[in-house]
Amino acid sequence: MSVSFDTRVSERGLFDALIDARSTYGAKKPILEDQERNPLSYTDLIRAAFALGRKIAGMTSPGERVGIMLPASSGAVVTFFALHAFGRIPTMMNFTAGIRNIKAACELAGVKRVLTSHRFIEQGKLHDIIDALEPITTITYLEDVRQTIGLADKVFAAAAGSFPRRFRAPTKPSDPGVILFTSGSFGAPRGVVLSQANLIANVEQIAAHIPLDPSWVMFNPLPTFHCFGLTGGVLLPLLKGMKAFEYPSPLHVKQIPPLIKDTGAAILFATDTFLNQYARNSEPDELSGLKFIVCGAEKVREETHNLIRDRFGDVPVLEGYGATEASPVIAVNKPTDNRRGTVGGLLPGVETRLEPVEGIPGGKLYVRGPNIMSGYLNADGVMEEPPGGWHDTGDVVEISHDGWIKILGRVKRFAKIGGEMVSLTAAEDIAIAVWPESRHAVIAIPDPKKGERLVLVTDRRGAETGPLLAHAKTIGAPELAVAKKVIKVTEIPVLGTGKTDYVAIMRMVEAEGGRAS
């Protein structure tokens, strides 16, 4: 099924889209701010991008893939557009991915230079990453670059700020807009090339799906190396006239709620894990001013929905669904039509098809549209395009007659037990229903008799299988969907994006399997 969408909105480059937004919403409109509380207008942002970009251009080549390793901040946004102003390709480095994955990302993308900051490396204690990257890349610190910006650079930036189309490097909408790396929830990350048209299209699709007010402030604590944080937390507000407030870490659960109130934020981007923690550490008036909250990257628990409702009143939590390969948003609920248990309605312009998966209801979801990636990076330097423009999400879903999606699980997240296909997501849901205030993850391990068996990893201290079996019986779930083995841990590991880290959990099960209850 598909919904009509005007693809002409993406027939321009990203820097031109920023220039157009300045014309639409006003050159002096404050549009970007971070914890330093020094707001930038459209013109400030464009001038800063030209000043910094001119210096970076002197160290790099046109079309070069340049690494950005920075937290969500005004500096990260300026650096992103600085590269675009001079025809370089931002390559966003996930500094939480571990040294092996970060080095692999640089080698895969051919990154010869990584832009970062002394302050960030010091505060994040990331010196080991720098030590690992220095043999294969040049590390450039933005504080050092800014010290070299002189009068001539400022005069250039002022002129370029007044006539940006004359000074910016010409690019095509089909040119790369960013290189990102998938989360690695289930294995090694992959390099994803999103075109400038992909990113702009996704912004326009979101804005066509949910009405947005340019007077709103969008609070983004999610990292810009994650597509949700980049498109939703940076490009969407900047191109649609809303002020973007960038915060460097979603982990600061005590500092974020009062700042949401202080900034007058209307929209918060988060994941279920982080939102639940913000709600528990927030005063009643600190989140109640939000128009709505958008959650992605992981399932929103009923307990989180109820917690927000009970503490902060009518603040809808809109669960959405996406993939890095889709720039990233594929579907999202609406403030006026918020259906719990779904990930929302398909964005306009997204085509879908379902392929049957033996033994599993619904079907595996394939998507196609103007927001679907140019392709994956291959080690040989050749880009692997999605066949026929279709991206295989790997998710098993049901789609309602009006385009609302319910996720049943990932194809990889099903186990075959005694010849029956069992959803690991459904097994997690049983644990969530029994112990809603705890975190749970279910994986499958080989079993010599039944093929596979389920293991529940949980931070619930008194967890045991009895209550799980009892709940499964009351809801009519098969006994096969209940984990018979429980491993208790102090904390469920998550990735920097907030997603459950199933690779780490599998290692925990392998290491602690003998101590399970």
N, C-alpha and C positions, 0 to 999 in steps of 0.2 A: 504494500500500500504506500501511497505518497501524498503529500500535501503540496499545493502549488507554492513556489517561492521564486522571487525575482532575483536571478543570479547576477544581474547587472550591478548589484550593490558592491560586488567584490572585484569589479573591473578597474582596480587602482591599487597602488602600492600602500604599504603600511604608513610610511611617512606622509604620503599625500592624504591618507585618511585622517591623520593627526592634524594636518594643516586645514583640512575641510572642517574638522570639529572646532578648531579655533574660530573659523569664519562663522560657523553656526551658533556657537555658544558665547563668543566674546573673547578677545585676545587677553583681557585682564582677569578673566574669571579664575579664581583659585581652583586648581584641578588636582593637585598632588601634594600629599603631606605624609610625614612619618613621625616617629617618636621624638625627633628633634624639634618638632612644632614650628617648622619654617616652610609655610605653604608656598607652592610654585604655581604661577598662572600658566596658561598655554604658551604665552610668549617666553616666559622664564624657562619652561621646559625645552622649547625649541632652540632657544639661544644656548642653553647649557649643553644640549645634544651636539650642536655645531662646534662649540668650543672644545668639548672633550673629544668629539669625533675627529676633529682635525688632527689632534695629537695622536690618537690611536691609528689614524690613517697613515701617519708617517712611519709607523712600526709594522704595518701589515700591508697586504696586497688586496686589490679589488676581488670580491668573491671569496675571500678567505674565511674559513670557519674559526671564529674567535671565541674562546671559552669565557663564560661569566660565572664566577663563583662568589655570589653575594647573597645575603639574606634579603627578604622582602623589605624594600626601602626605596626612598626617592632616588638614591644613588643607583640602585639596580635598574630602575626605570629609565633614568637618564642614559645610563650605559647602553641599554637595549636600543634606544632610539639613536644614540650616537653612532652605533655600528650601522644602523639602517641609513642614516644620513649620508654615509660614505660607501654604501654598497658592500658592507661586510655582513657575515651571517652569524647572528648570536647563537651560541651553542651553550645551553644551560647545564651547568655541572651540579649534579646532586651530591652535595657534600656530606650527606648522611648515608650514602650507599656503600661505604667501605672502600678501603684503598684499592683493592683488586678491581672492583667495578668502576671506580673513577678513572684508574689508569686505562682500563679496557675501553671506556667511553672516549677518552682522548685519542687513543690509537685508532679506534673505529672511525671517528669523525675527522681524523687528521688534524687535530687541534695542535698548533705549534705555540700558541700564546694563551695564557689564562689571566683574565683580569680579576683582581680581588682587592682586598683592603687590609692594611696592617691591623686596624682596629678589629675587624671581623675575625681575622686569624687569631689574634690575641684573646679576644673574649670567648671565642668558640673553642680555644685550645686545639687548633687544627694544624699545628706545626708538623705533625707526622704526615699529613696529606701533602703539604708543601714539599717536604723532604722527598716524598715518593714521586712527585710530579716534576721536580726540578731536572732530573736526568733526561726527561722526554719532552718537556715544554719550557718556555720562558714565562716566568711568573712576573706579572706587572702589577704594581700596587698603585691604586688610583690616587692615593694621597700624594705620591711622588709625581704622578703625571700632572695633577692640578697645580703643584708648585711651579711647574714649567710654563703654565699658561700666562703669557705676557700681554702687553698692550696690543700688539698686532693681532693676537688671537681674539682678544675681546672686541676689537674693531671689526674683525671678520665675522664674529658671532653676531654682533649687533646688525651688521648689514644682512647676514644670512637670515636672521630672525625677522627682518622686515620683508625680505623677498625670498622666502625659503625654497620655492619651486625653482628658482634660478640657480641655487647653490647645491641643492641635494642631488645625490647621484641618481641617474635615471635607472629605474628598475621596472620589471614587468610583474603583473600580479601573480604569474606562475613561478616567479623566482622564489627561492627559499625564504620563509619568514623567520623560521627558528628551527633548530634541531634540539629535540628533547629525547629523554630516555625513559622507557617504560619503567614502572615501579619495581619490577622484579619480585612481585609477591609470590610467584610460583617458580621462579628460575632466574636465569641471567637476563638483565635488562637488554632491550633492543633500541637501536637508534632510529628515531622517527623524524622524517623531514616533512614539516608542514609549510605549505606555500603561504605567501602573503595573502592570497585570495582565500585560502582555507580559513585563516584566522579572522579576517574581516567578515567572511560569510557567517561564521559561527556567532560573532557578535551581533550581526543583523538578525540571525535566526532567533537568538535569545530575546532580543528587543521586540521582535514581531510576536513572540509567544507570551511574554510578560510585559505589560506597560511599565515604563520606567520614567521617573521624574528627574530632570536635570538638577533639581534643588537638593536631591538626596546625597548623603555621604555613604560610601561603601567601605566597610571596615574589612580589610584583608590581612589575616595573620598567616595565611598559607604561603609556602615557599614558591617563588617564581620558577624554580626548576620543575615544578609540578604543573601540568597544563591547566588544571582547575584554577590554581593560583595566578597563572599568567593571563589566560584569556578572561576568566571571570573576575579576578581581583585587580587586573591592570588595564587590559585593552577594553573590556566592556565599559567601565566607568569613563575612561579617558575619551573614547570615541562617541560616547552617548551623553557627555556633558556633566557627569556626576563626579564629585570629588572622590578620589581614591585615597584612602588612608592605609598606608602600608605599615605592618608591624612585623618585626624581624623573627619572631618565633611563636608558633602556636602553643608551645609548652608553658608559657608564662600565665598560668591559669588564675593567679591572684591579681596580676597587673592588668590583664585585658578587660575584665568587666567594667571597672571604673573608667577606663579609657574609652570604651564604647559609649558610655553615657556622656563623658566630657566632650567627645568629638561630635555628638549629636548624630551618631550613625543611624541610618535607616535600614541598611542591609548588612548582614554578617555572613561571610563565607566560613564554613567550618566542616569538619567531619564529625560523625557521631561521637567518637572517642573524646575529641576536644570539647565539643559542645556540652556534653554531659558534665565534664569537669568545670567548664565556665559556669554552668548553672549552679553547681554545688558550692562554688566559691564566690557567688555574686550576691550583692544586696538586692532586695526585691525591685528597686527602682533602676537598677543598672542595665538590665536588658529589656525592660518593659517599653522603652521608647522605640524599639526596632519595629519596622513595618513587617518584615519577615526575615527568616533565616534560611539560607540555602545550604543543604548538606549533600556531599557526594563522597565518592571513593570507598565507602563502606555502607552497609545497611544501617538505617536509623531504627533503633530499638523502640518498642512501645514505651519502655520506661523513660526514654529521653523525651519523646513526644509528651508524655504525661507530666514529667518534671517541669518542662517549659510552660505548659498550660497552667499547672497548679501554682507555680511561683511567679509567673510573669504575665498571666492573662492571655489576651488574644494576640499572640505572636505566632503565626503559623511557621512550622518547620517544614520546608519544602524539600522533599527528597528528590534528588536528580540522579541521572545515570549518564555515564560517558566513558570515553576511552581516549588516551593520548592520540591515537590514530584518527580520532574524529574531532580534534581541535578544542575541547574534548566533548562538548555537550551533545548528547543524542536525544535525551528526553528529560523533562523536569515537571514537577507539579506546579500548579498555579496558586496564588493567594486566594483566588475565587473558586478554585476547584482542586482541593488538596485531598487526595485519596490515599489514606494510610495503607501500607502494605504494597503500594506500587511505587515505581520510580518516575511516575508522571507520564505526560503526553509527549508524543514525538514532536520534535521541532519541525516547523515548516521546511519543506525541501529535503527531508530525510526519507529515502526509500528503504523499504525493508523486505526481506524474504526470510522464511523459516524453512530449515531443512530438518526432516525427521531424524531423531537419534533413537536407535533401537532400545526399547525398554524404558524410555523416559518420556513423560508427557510434554506437550508444547513442542518446541523445536529450537534448533540452534540458530541464533540471530545473525544475519548478514545485513550490513547497512551500506548505502551508497548516497552520495550527495555532494554539494559544493564544499562541505567541511571535511571530507575524507582526505587523508594524507596524500602527499605525492608518492611516498613509499618508504620502505625500510632501507637503512644503510647496510650494505654488505661489506665484508672484509676486503673484497677485491675492488672496492670503490664504485661498483655499479649499484644503482638504486633499484630495489625490487618493488615494482609498482603493484598495487592491489589489482588482481585479475578482473578485468572488466569494470574497474572502479569499485568493486565490492570488497568490503572489509569483513573478515570473519571475526566476530567479537569473542567467540568461544563461550558465550553465555547461552543457557537454555532459558527461554522466556515464553510467556503467553502474552498475546496482544489482543486487547478488547476491540470491539467493532469501531470505537471512536479513537483508537490509537494510543490507549494507555497501556503501559508495559508493566508486567509483573515478572520479576526475575525468580526463576526456580533454582538456579545454581549454575556454576560453570561446568562445562563438559568435563574438565579435569577434577571437578569437585563432586563426582559421583563414584561410588564404589560398587563393585559387583560381589554380592554376598549370597552364597548359596544359589547362584543363578539369577538373583533379583538385583535390579539397579536401585541403589539407595542414595539419596541426596545428603551430602555432608552438611550442606546449608540447613536442611530440615532438621538434622540431628543437632546442629548448633541452636536452632530455634527452640527445640525442646529444653535445652539447658538454660537458655535465656528466659523462657517462660517460668521455669522453676526457681531460678536464682537471678532475677532481673538486675540486681545491683552489682553483679559480678561480671567479669569478662571471661569468654569461653571461645575455644577453637577446637574443631574436630578434624582429625586427619584419618586416613586409612593406611593400614600396614598389611603386608602379606600374611595370610593365614593358611596353613597347610591343609586344613579340612574344608574351609568354606570359601577359599579364594582370597578374601580380604576381611578385615575386621576394623571396627571403629575405635578410635582412642579419643577421649575427651581430655583436653588440657585446659585447666581452669585455675583461676585465682581464688575460688571459693574454698575456704579452709576445710569445711566439713562435707565436701561433696562426696556423694556415693551414688551408686546406680539405682538404688531403690526408688527414690523420688522421681527419677527420670522415667523409669518403667511405669510408675503409677500415673504420671501425667500423660505419657504416650497412650495409655489405656483409656483415659478419660476423653482424649480428643480423637480416638480412633486411629492413631498412628500405628504402623506395624512395629512389632518388637525389634525387627531388624534395624529400624531407624534409631535405636538407642545404643549409645556407646557402652560397651560392657567393661571397658577398661578406663580408669580415671587417673590422671597424673595431676597432682596439685603443685602449682608454682606460685612464687610471690608476685609475678607480673607477667602478663601476656605480651610478648614482644610485638612492637609495631614498627613500621617503616616511617621515614621522615614525613610521609604524606598522611600518616594516620591509619593506613591500611594494616591489617593483620599480616605479620611476616610469617608466612607458612613455611618458608625455607628454614628459618631459625627454629620454628616449632617442631619441624620434622627432626632436626638435630637434637632438640631437647628430648623428644620421645625416644630416639635411638640411644641417647645417653642415660635417660632415667627410666627406661621401660621396666627395668627390674624392680623399681621401687614403687610401682603403681599399685593402687588399691584394687 
